[in-house]
Amino acid sequence: MKILFFIRSLELGGSQRQLAALAGGLAGRGHQVAVAMFYDGGPNEDTLTSIGVRLIYLQKSSRWDVFSPLLRLSSLIRAERPDVLYAFLPTQNALAAFLAPFGAKTRLVFGVRAAGMQAEHYDALSAVIYPIEATLSRRADLIIANAEAGRIDAVKRGMPADRIVVIPNGIDTGIFRPDPEERKALRRQWNIEEGSFVIGFVARLDPMKDHKNFLNAAAKFMQYDPSARYVCVGGGQKEYRESIMAHAWSVGLDDRIIWAGEIRNARAVYNAFDIATLSSAFGEAFPNAIGEAMACGVPVVATDIGDVASILGKLGEVVPPAEPDLLCAGWVKMRQRVKDEATIRSAVRQRIVENYNITTMAARTEQELTKII
């Protein structure tokens, strides 16, 4: 097959890593794969070009540079005539549906990566793009959701149920694996005292991730372990970041928390944690961060959002969203489990190796794409 992916960029982010993993997996299975994107400069680009995935830049210079990139994309679709145009995320899904030529051999695929988004937390474009995406989904030949929660939400939003399949994310367990040396090095870089218990949160600074829930739980955890350290990894908008950092100060965490920003070596990040956590309030389908942490042998405590409970199984602790007391209690319980269950770290990794690997994701995607061409 000739497959053209379409995404905003390959910058740091879970969906971006998933597209790169899937594109690489399909290329490895003998397909001709290219990725069209508005912006260049993401960390996954070199890996993809090294395995023969072609990267096509649409040369979008800013948010307001609209018409020229769209004309380039329209011309590209007609010139390339791919068997499959596979868009990732709502804006790209809508644009692909609008630009894909009627009557052409190209089959259109939507990639649904979220569930239960609350557009009121975002700008006006976000508020309108979700209903537009749902309306234009009638043009899609196939809709691939990365979680059952995503499928259910897509149907509620009006997408055609008979065209939706669920293919869970695949985690590269060759990249994401236990690494004691990287653990030591990064903890030294962060000036974390020897023996300190570290609870880490990998997520962009965004309302859906509910960092206030994380911070409030951390303030409560201090009574159980005053020496514990907390790490937030991820970037975000300046105004939101400043409000979250101010909240950390207000609950007494200013000297116990590390704001690490964006870090390209995600494996080192996960390995530096004793527990990884997710405090999201909405919007999650298959959160990459929990799968990647587990692949590194790091147990997870997370809110019951999207498919989190089925991903973790009995090896993690799942709590309701927006309940910092219960999130803290989950951390307390998991800290004890780490002490008592000698095999829990190897077990959480094995769960990802067996159930959520890239080979399975690529093979299932290939199978579904073959059905529509």
Buried (B, 14 or more C-beta within 10 A) or exposed (E): BBBBBBBBBBBBBBBBBBBBBBBBBBBBBEBBBBBBBBBBEBBBBEBBEEEEBBBBBBEBEEEEEEEEBBEBBBEBBEEBEBBBBBBBBBBBBBBBBEBBEEEEEBBBBBBBBBBBBEBEBBEEEBEEBBBBBBBBBEBBBBBBBBBBBBBBBBBEBEBEEEBBBBBBBBBBBEBBBBBEEBBBBBBEEBEBEEEBBBBBBBBBBBBBBBBBBBBBBBBBBBEEBEEBBBBBBBBBEEEBBEEBBEBBEEBEBEEBBBBBEBBEBBBBBBBBBBBBBBBBBBBBBBBBBBBBBBBBBBBBBBBBBBBBBBBBEEBBBBBEBBBBEBBBBBBBEBBEBBEEEEEBBEBBBBBBEEBBBBEBBBBBBBEBBEEBB
